[in-house]
Amino acid sequence: METTIKTRYHLPELDNYVATHCDEIRLAIIPNAENYATRNQPPLDSDVIDTFFEEEHLKFQGVIDEVQRKLQMNTSIHHVAEHKGLTEGRTREVLNRLSAVKEKQGKNAAHLHGKKPPFSRRTIRIVIIATVVLIFGDVIFNTPVFQTYGYNLAESFFLGAIFACLLGILAHFFKRITTWGKTMWQRRAIGIGLLVLLGILFYAMAAHRAQFLELQMSDDAAKPVHVSPLPFVVMSLLLFLGAVVINDFYFPSPEQREAMREYQRLTKEREALEAEFTRLKGEEAAIENEHVEVRHMNASILEYGCSLEEIIISKAHEGWALWKKTNMMHRKDNSRPRLFDIPGYQLQFKTNFHTIKKLQ
């Protein structure tokens, strides 16, 4: 079980002030009581303390008043009341904002209800990897073609990579390009036309590739070797069509991507609302804790002031007892005035902290 220890309000200089002045008053009581005793005062039939101890009583009252001046309990109470009003206003504002967030969370939950991601990012990665493997797997073997144009190996590989990227982009947007046609036949014509153009391009590259292979194989053979470019054309077309099919069937459609963007927007909105709700709950708790600290400080000041007043009043009672004792010891008539038989302390103190505490 966790225990919270709170520091009590305390002013060492005020403690010293009370102790010092109470001691000074005590020291002044003895000669005062002796002076009255030499004249056999108070009279034996007197029952009024004011004439003989009022001066000391007022000095003790002055110490009590100084405690009030130092601690300013009335100001502290006003501060607590004012802070309570501010706390209520701030709390009300936070609760209003919490209500607004809860309402938005309800709408967000309603929009997300039953919704799932239309596709996985893993699917996109697989499509891209498959496209790269198919396209680059073919173009990488066409690197020697660019060498026949006079480029070195690094330049040929770079040009082959650019050509592969262009083919990959074309494979990705192939179906979208065919949709430029307004009718089915127009779309088919666009698709066939693109494949024909690619076939011509592939044939030109395959011819150079076959020529490059013929030269290499002829150097090792006894007679000239003929290599047909058609297998290379067919392989390039098949690999390209494979990339087109993969992008067409597995890459998310524009509608799916739009649905994913909406799902991600709603998910991010949910996370933002949850974070805002948590932050506002923390702010509400912080406001309440701040007010609790203010009330604790006020209560601590009240307890501290009460304890000081109790000490001063106790010192006054001790002082009156000392006054009576000293007076009786030095009276010439060796008598005991009726006043000394009255129990308790007859004079009244005007307290501040005790009064407030009684009203709580």
N, C-alpha and C positions, 0 to 999 in steps of 0.2 A: 504493500500500500504506500503510495507516494504522499509525502507530507510536505506542505508548502510552509516555509518559515518567513514571516513578514517582519520587517524591521519596524520597531516602534519609534514614534517621533520623540526626539530628545534634544534638549539644548543644554549642554554642560554649563555655559555661562549663566543661564537662568537658574540652574540648580545652585551654583555658587552664590548668586545674588540672594536667593531665598535663605540659604544656610547662613551666610554672613550677616544679613540684616536681622534674622531671628536671634542669632547669638548676641548682636549688639543690643537688641531690645531686652534680652534676658539680663545682660550685664547692667542695664539701666534700672531694671526692676528692683534689685537689691538695695541700692542707696535710697531709692524712692520709698520703699517699704520701711526702711530704717528711720527715715525722716518723719514719716507719719507716726511711727511707734514711739518716738521720743516725746510726742505730744499726746500720747494715748488716743490716737486716731486710727481707725474709725471709732466712733462712740459705741458703747456696749449695746445700745438699743437700736443702732442703725442697721438698715437692711438694704441700703442703696449702694451699689458698686460703682456707679458712674463717677462719683466725685473722686474716688481714690484710684481707679484703674482705667479710666476712660482714655487717658493719654496713651498708655501702652496699647490699649485695644485699638485705637486709631492708627497707631504705628503698624500693628499687624494687618489692619485693614489696608493700609497703604501698600504693604507687600503684596497682598491679594490683588489690588488694583494694578500693580506693576506687572504681575503675571498676565493679567488680561491684556494690558497694553502690549506686552511682548508677543503674546500668542494670537491676538486679534481673532478671537473665536467667532465673533459676529460676522467679521469679514469672511472667515472660512465657511461659515454656514451659508452665507449669501453666494459664495463661489460654488458650493456644492449644488445649491438650488439652480443657479444659472447654468452650471455644467449639465445638470439633469435635463433642463430644457433643450440645450444644444444636443445632448445625446439622443433624446427622443426624436428631435428633428432629423438628425443624421441617420438614426436607425430607420425612421419612416422612409427616408429617401432610398436607403439600401434595400428595404423590403419592397418598395415599388419597383426598383430595378430588378430584384429577384423575381417578382411576379411577371415582369415583361420577359425575362429570360425563360422562365418556366413555360410561358405561352408560346414562345418561339420554339422551345424544345418539343412541345406537343405537336406543333405544325411540322417540324422537321421529322419527328418520329412517324407521323402519319404519312409523309411523303416517302420515307425509307421503308415503310412496312411492306414486307414481302419482297423487297428488291434485293437482287444479288448482282455482283459484277457481271456484265454481259460477256466478258471474256477475261482471260488471264494475260498478264504481261508476259508470262512465260511463252504463251502461244506466239506472240509477236516476235520474241527472240528466236524461237524455233524457225519461224518462217524466214526471218532475215538470214539466219545461219544457213538454212537449206538453200536459199536463193544464192547466197555468196558461194557456197560449195559448188552448186551446179554451174553458175556462170564462170566463176574464176577457174573451176576445174577444166573448163574447155579453153578459155582464153589463155591460160598459162602456157598451154601447148602451142599457142599461136605467137609466142614471143619471137621465135626464129623468123616469122614473117616480116616483122619490123626490121630485123637485122638485114634482110635482103634489100631494104630501102637505104641501107648505109648507116643505120643507127647502131651504137654499141649495145652490149648486153643490158646495162643498167637503164639506158634510155628506152630500149625495147620493152623491158619489163614495166617501166613507168607508163609507157603508152598502152601496153596491154592492160594494166590496171585501170586506166581511164576508160578504155573501151569496155571493160567488164562492168564498171560502174554505170556507164550509159546503158548497157544491155540490161543490167539489173533494174534501173529506173524504168526502162521501157517495159520489162516484164511485170513490174508492179502496177503500172498505169495502163497496161495493154487493154484490159476490159473497159476501163473508163474512156479510152480513146475510141474504142469501137462504138460506145454509146453516143458518139457525136452523130451517128446516123439516125435518121428519124424513123426508118422502118427496119424490119428484121433483115431484109435483103441488103439494105445500105450498110447495116452493121456487119453483116457477113462479108460484104465486099471490102469494107475497110480492114477487117481482120485478115482476109486473104491477101489484100494488097500489101499490108505490112509484112506478112510472112514471105511474100514473093520478093519484096525489097531486101528483107533479111537474107533470103536464100541467095540472092545475087551477091550480096555483100559477103556472105559465108563462102560462096563459091570462089569469089575473087581471092579471099584469104586462103581457102583450102588449096587453090591452084598454086599459090606461092609456097604453101606448106608442103604440098606434094613435090614441087620442084626442089625445095630444099632437101627433102628426104631422098629424092632421086640422086642428087649430087653426092650425098653422104654414102648412100648404098652402092652407087656406081664405083666409088673409089675402092670399095672392098670387094666388088664383084668382077668377074672376068668379062662380062658383057653388060651393056646398058640395062638398067632396071626402070620399068614404068610403074608409077604410083598413081592411082586414080584419085581425084579430089572428091568424088561423090560420097564415099563413106564419111569423110570429114564433114561435108555439108549436112548429111543426114544426122550425124551425131550432134553437131552444133544446134540444128533445128530441134532435135528431140530434147536436148538439155534446156534449150530456151523455153520450149513448150512446157517442160516439166516445171520450170520456175514460174511460168504464167499460171499453170494449174494450181500450184501450191499457193500462190498469192490470191488466186480467185476463190479458192475453197476455204482457205484457213486464215487469211489475213482479214481482220474485222472490217465489216462494211462501214460506210460513212454513218449509217444509222446507229450501228453498234458503238462506234467511236463517240458519237454524240451522246448516246445513252451512258457510256462510261464516264464522259466528262460531267454529265449531270449527277451521276452516282458519286463521283469523287467530290463534286461541289457540295453535295448534301452531307457526305461523310466528313469533310473538312468543317462544314458548318456545325455539325453535331459536336465535333471535338472542340471547336472554338466556344460553343455554348456551354459545354461541360466545364471547360477551363474558366469561363467567365462566371459560371455558377459557383464553382469552388472558390474563386477569388472573392466574390461578393459575400459568401458565407464566412470566409476568413476576415473580411472587412467588418462584417457585423459582429463577429466575436471580438475583434480588436477594439471596436467602439465600446462594447459592453465591458471588456476588461479594463479599458481606460477609465470608465466611470466607476468601476469597482475600486480601482486604485485610488481615485479621488475620494470616494466615500471612506475607504480604509484610512487614508491620511487624515480625513476630518475626524473619524472616530478615534484615531490614535492621538490627535491633538486634544480631543475632549478628555480622553482617559488621562493623558499627561497633565492637563490643567487640573483635573479633579484630584489627582494624586498630590500635586503641589498645594492646592487649597487645603487638602486634608492635613498635610504636614504643617502648614501655617496655623491652622485652627488648633491642631494638637499642641503646637508650640505655645499658642496663646493660653490654652488650658494649663499647660505646665507652668507657664509664667504666672498665672493667677494663683496656682497652688504654691509656687515659690514665694510670691508676694505675701500670702497669708502666713506661711511658715516663718518668713523673715520678720514680719510685723509682730507676730506673737513672741518670737524669741527676744525682741528688743523693747517690748512694752514695759513701762515702769510699773504699771498696775498689775502686771501678770494675769490679766483677765483675757477672756475670749469673747470678742464681739459676736452678737447674734448673726451678723452678716456672714461670718465664716461657717455657720452651720447650714446655710442655704445650699442645697446640693446643685451641682452643675455649674454652668457658665451662664451668667445672667444676661450678658451683652450679646447682641445679635450681629453677625457678619453679613455683609452684602456680597454674596458669592455670584460667580458668573457660570462656571463650568458645572457646579453641582446643580444649579437651577435648571440649566439646559438639559442635563442628563435626566432629571426628574420628569421633564416634560416629554421625553422620548417614549 
